[in-house]
Amino acid sequence: MLRNREIQLYMLVFIAITLTAIVAAIVLFSAHVALFVFVTAAILILCSLLFTKWRYNEIAKLSGYLRRITSGDYSLDLRDNHEGELSILKSDIYKVTLKLSEHSSLLQQDKVKLTNAISDISHQLKTPLTSMMVMADLLGDTKLEDSKRVEFTENIRVQLERIEWLVSSLLKLSKMDAGTVPFKKDTVYVAELVERAIQPVLVPMDVKQLTLHITGDKEVSFIGDFNWSTEALINIFKNCVEHTEDSGEISISFSENTLFTQIIISDNGKGIPKEDLPYIFKRFYKGKNAGEESIGIGLAMAYSIIKSQQGDFEVRSEISKGTQFFIKFYKRVI
């Protein structure tokens, strides 16, 4: 402590003042008064040194705490019930420690999510890549029949389209997770939205001879992004078509009130098991009734898009009775 420059300067000033006071006491009063001044000054210097040493010890403890915190030990509790600058400093350090602990926990969770995502993506890409490698080797056979060559080539094209869709979907999801997607705030008419979103699934619906029912006022609307909302509905429609048996029905209804605009999409297909319902919006989750070609990312994307527009997405389902998707876009209150 005495090696610190500020303490040395402090002691020199204190001693100079004490000597000046002693000399003045001898000249103006007597030696007894000078002795009293000397003793009093000595006691004050000693008390000051003891107090300063205590403060330096406390600061040294805080420095030790900070070193432990920087090394990753966030379990320290520095708070006390006293008043004063050191107590305030301890409380502030404790608050910072809590924030660092929360950030560390979030980073750890992000690492786990990233690891799981990479594992899931690798698993999803492995199957089509393996299939294409096998068929590419077969195509190299000069004795391969033309019909088989056409079949394998078409199969490779389908697998490439699947990989392209998967990569594109993951890029969109990553942008939404990062908050870099600029969702527009336009007036979206639900009738036009449904008409646009249903187009990509009309052919598979026709193949399975599904009946489509659409009910709703053309003036029903909400504030959102038309293109991204279309993307969400396409994924929901694809799920309905995939899980509805031949000659089944798909119903779409929409309405609007003072609180929200609601879209209800229903099918009379296989339904979703009760134990799968809590996880259907989880990426790469495949329920018991999922098809072999299902990746488990469509509903996750639809959920992210709707939630990113301050909407609500709910699913109700019963085995062998079908599934209902409830989408709500709430009115903006100023």
C-alpha positions as CSV (number, residue, x, y, z in Angstrom):
1,M,0.0,0.0,0.0
2,L,2.8,2.4,1.0
3,R,4.4,1.9,-2.5
4,N,1.4,3.6,-4.1
5,R,2.3,7.1,-5.3
6,E,-1.0,8.7,-4.1
7,I,-0.5,7.3,-0.6
8,Q,3.1,8.6,-0.4
9,L,1.9,12.1,-1.5
10,Y,-0.9,11.9,1.0
11,M,1.5,11.1,3.8
12,L,3.9,13.9,2.9
13,V,1.1,16.5,2.9
14,F,-0.2,15.2,6.2
15,I,3.3,15.2,7.8
16,A,4.0,18.7,6.5
17,I,0.7,20.0,7.9
18,T,1.5,18.3,11.3
19,L,5.0,19.8,11.5
20,T,3.6,23.2,10.7
21,A,1.0,22.8,13.4
22,I,3.6,21.7,16.0
23,V,5.9,24.6,15.2
24,A,3.0,27.0,15.4
25,A,2.0,25.5,18.8
26,I,5.5,25.9,20.2
27,V,5.8,29.5,19.1
28,L,2.3,30.6,20.0
29,F,1.6,28.5,23.0
30,S,3.8,25.9,24.8
31,A,5.6,22.6,24.4
32,H,2.6,20.8,26.1
33,V,0.3,22.1,23.4
34,A,2.8,21.1,20.7
35,L,3.0,17.6,22.2
36,F,-0.8,17.4,22.2
37,V,-0.9,18.4,18.5
38,F,1.8,15.8,17.7
39,V,-0.1,13.0,19.5
40,T,-3.4,14.0,17.9
41,A,-1.9,14.1,14.4
42,A,-0.2,10.7,14.9
43,I,-3.5,9.1,15.9
44,L,-5.2,10.7,12.9
45,I,-2.4,9.5,10.6
46,L,-2.6,5.9,12.1
47,C,-6.5,5.8,11.8
48,S,-6.2,7.1,8.2
49,L,-3.7,4.5,7.3
50,L,-5.8,1.7,8.8
51,F,-8.9,2.9,7.0
52,T,-7.0,3.2,3.7
53,K,-5.5,-0.2,4.2
54,W,-9.0,-1.6,4.8
55,R,-10.4,0.0,1.6
56,Y,-7.4,-1.3,-0.4
57,N,-8.1,-4.8,1.0
58,E,-11.7,-4.5,-0.1
59,I,-10.7,-3.3,-3.5
60,A,-8.2,-6.2,-3.8
61,K,-11.0,-8.6,-3.0
62,L,-13.2,-7.1,-5.7
63,S,-10.3,-7.4,-8.1
64,G,-10.0,-11.1,-7.2
65,Y,-13.8,-11.5,-7.8
66,L,-13.5,-9.8,-11.2
67,R,-10.7,-12.2,-12.2
68,R,-12.8,-15.1,-11.2
69,I,-15.7,-13.7,-13.1
70,T,-13.6,-13.3,-16.3
71,S,-12.5,-16.9,-15.9
72,G,-16.2,-18.0,-16.1
73,D,-17.2,-18.3,-12.4
74,Y,-20.6,-16.6,-12.3
75,S,-21.7,-18.1,-9.0
76,L,-20.3,-15.2,-6.8
77,D,-22.7,-13.1,-4.8
78,L,-21.0,-9.8,-3.7
79,R,-24.0,-8.0,-2.4
80,D,-24.2,-6.7,1.2
81,N,-26.7,-4.7,3.2
82,H,-24.4,-1.8,4.0
83,E,-24.4,1.7,2.7
84,G,-21.5,3.4,0.9
85,E,-19.5,3.5,-2.3
86,L,-18.0,0.0,-2.0
87,S,-21.5,-1.5,-1.4
88,I,-22.8,0.3,-4.4
89,L,-19.8,-1.0,-6.4
90,K,-20.4,-4.5,-5.2
91,S,-24.1,-4.4,-6.2
92,D,-23.1,-3.0,-9.7
93,I,-20.6,-5.8,-10.1
94,Y,-23.2,-8.4,-9.1
95,K,-25.6,-7.0,-11.7
96,V,-23.0,-7.2,-14.4
97,T,-22.2,-10.7,-13.3
98,L,-25.8,-11.7,-13.7
99,K,-25.9,-10.3,-17.2
100,L,-22.7,-12.0,-18.1
101,S,-24.1,-15.3,-16.7
102,E,-27.3,-14.9,-18.8
103,H,-25.3,-14.1,-21.9
104,S,-23.1,-17.1,-21.3
105,S,-26.1,-19.3,-20.9
106,L,-27.7,-18.0,-24.1
107,L,-24.4,-18.5,-26.0
108,Q,-24.2,-22.1,-24.7
109,Q,-27.8,-22.7,-25.8
110,D,-27.0,-21.2,-29.3
111,K,-24.0,-23.6,-29.5
112,V,-26.3,-26.5,-28.7
113,K,-28.9,-25.3,-31.3
114,L,-26.2,-24.8,-33.9
115,T,-24.8,-28.3,-33.2
116,N,-28.2,-29.9,-33.5
117,A,-29.1,-27.9,-36.6
118,I,-25.8,-29.0,-38.3
119,S,-26.5,-32.6,-37.3
120,D,-30.1,-32.4,-38.6
121,I,-29.0,-30.8,-41.9
122,S,-26.3,-33.4,-42.4
123,H,-28.9,-36.1,-41.8
124,Q,-31.3,-34.6,-44.3
125,L,-28.7,-34.2,-47.0
126,K,-27.1,-37.6,-46.5
127,T,-30.0,-39.6,-47.8
128,P,-30.5,-37.8,-51.2
129,L,-26.8,-37.5,-51.7
130,T,-26.2,-41.2,-51.1
131,S,-29.1,-42.0,-53.5
132,M,-27.6,-39.8,-56.2
133,M,-24.2,-41.2,-55.8
134,V,-25.5,-44.7,-56.3
135,M,-27.6,-43.8,-59.3
136,A,-24.6,-41.8,-60.8
137,D,-22.5,-45.0,-60.6
138,L,-25.3,-46.9,-62.3
139,L,-25.6,-44.3,-65.1
140,G,-21.9,-44.9,-65.8
141,D,-22.7,-48.4,-67.0
142,T,-22.7,-48.4,-70.8
143,K,-25.0,-51.5,-70.8
144,L,-27.7,-49.8,-68.8
145,E,-31.2,-49.9,-70.5
146,D,-32.5,-46.5,-71.8
147,S,-35.6,-46.8,-69.7
148,K,-33.6,-47.2,-66.5
149,R,-31.3,-44.4,-67.5
150,V,-34.3,-42.1,-67.9
151,E,-35.7,-43.3,-64.6
152,F,-32.4,-42.7,-62.7
153,T,-31.9,-39.3,-64.3
154,E,-35.4,-38.2,-63.3
155,N,-34.7,-39.5,-59.8
156,I,-31.5,-37.5,-59.5
157,R,-33.4,-34.4,-60.7
158,V,-36.1,-34.9,-58.0
159,Q,-33.4,-35.3,-55.3
160,L,-31.6,-32.2,-56.4
161,E,-34.9,-30.2,-56.3
162,R,-35.4,-31.6,-52.7
163,I,-31.9,-30.4,-51.7
164,E,-32.5,-27.0,-53.3
165,W,-35.7,-26.6,-51.4
166,L,-34.1,-27.6,-48.1
167,V,-31.2,-25.2,-48.5
168,S,-33.5,-22.4,-49.6
169,S,-35.8,-23.0,-46.6
170,L,-32.9,-23.1,-44.2
171,L,-31.6,-19.8,-45.5
172,K,-35.0,-18.2,-45.1
173,L,-35.3,-19.5,-41.5
174,S,-31.8,-18.3,-40.6
175,K,-32.6,-14.8,-41.9
176,M,-35.8,-14.8,-39.7
177,D,-33.9,-16.0,-36.7
178,A,-31.3,-13.2,-37.2
179,G,-34.1,-10.6,-37.6
180,T,-32.8,-9.5,-41.0
181,V,-36.0,-10.2,-42.9
182,P,-37.7,-6.8,-43.6
183,F,-41.4,-7.8,-43.3
184,K,-43.6,-5.3,-45.2
185,K,-46.6,-3.8,-43.5
186,D,-49.1,-3.7,-46.4
187,T,-52.8,-4.3,-46.6
188,V,-53.1,-8.0,-47.5
189,Y,-56.5,-9.3,-48.7
190,V,-56.9,-12.8,-47.5
191,A,-58.9,-13.9,-50.6
192,E,-56.0,-13.0,-52.9
193,L,-53.5,-14.5,-50.5
194,V,-55.3,-17.9,-50.5
195,E,-55.7,-17.8,-54.3
196,R,-52.0,-17.3,-54.7
197,A,-50.9,-19.8,-52.1
198,I,-53.2,-22.6,-53.3
199,Q,-51.7,-22.6,-56.9
200,P,-48.6,-24.8,-56.2
201,V,-50.7,-27.6,-54.7
202,L,-53.6,-27.7,-57.2
203,V,-51.9,-30.4,-59.3
204,P,-51.3,-32.8,-56.3
205,M,-54.8,-32.0,-55.1
206,D,-56.2,-33.0,-58.6
207,V,-54.1,-36.2,-58.6
208,K,-55.6,-37.2,-55.2
209,Q,-59.0,-35.9,-56.3
210,L,-59.3,-33.7,-53.2
211,T,-62.3,-31.3,-52.8
212,L,-61.5,-27.7,-51.9
213,H,-64.0,-25.4,-50.1
214,I,-63.2,-21.7,-49.7
215,T,-65.5,-19.3,-47.7
216,G,-64.9,-15.7,-46.7
217,D,-65.5,-12.1,-47.6
218,K,-63.2,-10.6,-50.3
219,E,-62.8,-7.5,-48.1
220,V,-61.2,-9.5,-45.2
221,S,-57.6,-8.2,-44.8
222,F,-54.8,-7.7,-42.3
223,I,-51.5,-5.7,-42.2
224,G,-48.6,-7.9,-43.2
225,D,-46.3,-9.1,-45.9
226,F,-48.1,-10.7,-48.9
227,N,-45.2,-12.7,-50.2
228,W,-44.0,-14.1,-46.9
229,S,-47.6,-14.9,-45.8
230,T,-48.0,-16.8,-49.1
231,E,-44.9,-18.8,-48.2
232,A,-46.5,-19.7,-44.8
233,L,-49.8,-20.8,-46.3
234,I,-48.1,-22.8,-49.1
235,N,-46.4,-24.9,-46.5
236,I,-49.6,-25.4,-44.5
237,F,-51.5,-26.4,-47.7
238,K,-48.7,-28.9,-48.6
239,N,-49.1,-30.5,-45.2
240,C,-52.8,-30.8,-45.6
241,V,-52.5,-32.4,-49.1
242,E,-49.8,-34.8,-47.9
243,H,-51.9,-36.1,-44.9
244,T,-55.3,-36.2,-46.6
245,E,-56.4,-39.5,-48.3
246,D,-57.7,-39.7,-51.8
247,S,-61.1,-38.0,-52.4
248,G,-60.7,-36.1,-49.1
249,E,-61.6,-32.5,-48.4
250,I,-59.7,-29.3,-47.6
251,S,-61.6,-26.3,-46.3
252,I,-60.4,-22.7,-46.0
253,S,-62.4,-20.0,-44.2
254,F,-61.4,-16.5,-43.2
255,S,-63.1,-13.7,-41.2
256,E,-62.3,-10.4,-39.6
257,N,-63.4,-8.6,-36.4
258,T,-62.2,-5.6,-34.4
259,L,-59.4,-7.6,-32.7
260,F,-57.9,-9.8,-35.4
261,T,-58.2,-11.5,-38.8
262,Q,-58.5,-15.2,-38.6
263,I,-57.8,-17.9,-41.2
264,I,-58.9,-21.5,-40.6
265,I,-57.5,-24.3,-42.8
266,S,-59.0,-27.7,-42.2
267,D,-58.6,-31.2,-43.7
268,N,-60.3,-34.6,-43.0
269,G,-57.0,-36.5,-43.2
270,K,-55.1,-38.8,-40.9
271,G,-54.8,-36.3,-38.1
272,I,-51.8,-35.7,-35.8
273,P,-51.2,-37.9,-32.7
274,K,-51.7,-36.0,-29.5
275,E,-48.2,-36.7,-28.4
276,D,-46.8,-35.1,-31.6
277,L,-48.8,-31.8,-31.3
278,P,-46.4,-30.0,-28.9
279,Y,-43.5,-30.6,-31.3
280,I,-44.9,-30.1,-34.8
281,F,-43.4,-26.5,-35.1
282,K,-40.0,-27.8,-34.1
283,R,-37.6,-27.9,-37.1
284,F,-36.9,-31.4,-38.5
285,Y,-39.5,-33.0,-36.3
286,K,-41.3,-35.8,-38.0
287,G,-44.4,-37.2,-36.4
288,K,-45.6,-40.8,-36.5
289,N,-47.8,-40.0,-39.6
290,A,-45.1,-38.1,-41.5
291,G,-44.4,-39.4,-45.0
292,E,-41.0,-40.8,-46.0
293,E,-40.2,-37.7,-48.1
294,S,-41.2,-35.3,-45.3
295,I,-38.3,-33.2,-43.9
296,G,-40.2,-31.6,-41.0
297,I,-39.4,-28.0,-41.8
298,G,-42.6,-26.7,-43.6
299,L,-44.7,-26.0,-40.5
300,A,-41.7,-24.7,-38.6
301,M,-41.2,-22.1,-41.4
302,A,-44.9,-21.2,-41.4
303,Y,-44.8,-20.8,-37.7
304,S,-41.8,-18.4,-37.8
305,I,-43.3,-16.3,-40.6
306,I,-46.6,-15.9,-38.8
307,K,-45.0,-15.1,-35.4
308,S,-42.6,-12.6,-37.0
309,Q,-45.7,-10.7,-38.1
310,Q,-47.1,-10.6,-34.6
311,G,-49.6,-13.3,-35.5
312,D,-50.7,-16.5,-33.7
313,F,-50.7,-20.0,-35.0
314,E,-52.5,-22.9,-33.3
315,V,-53.2,-26.5,-34.4
316,R,-56.0,-28.8,-33.3
317,S,-56.2,-32.4,-34.5
318,E,-57.8,-35.8,-33.9
319,I,-56.7,-39.1,-35.3
320,S,-58.7,-40.1,-38.3
321,K,-60.8,-37.0,-38.1
322,G,-58.4,-34.4,-39.5
323,T,-56.5,-31.3,-38.6
324,Q,-57.4,-27.6,-38.2
325,F,-54.9,-24.8,-38.5
326,F,-55.9,-21.5,-36.8
327,I,-54.0,-18.4,-37.9
328,K,-54.7,-15.0,-36.3
329,F,-53.3,-11.6,-37.3
330,Y,-54.0,-9.1,-34.6
331,K,-55.0,-5.5,-35.3
332,R,-52.4,-3.0,-34.4
333,V,-53.4,-0.8,-31.5
334,I,-51.9,2.7,-31.5
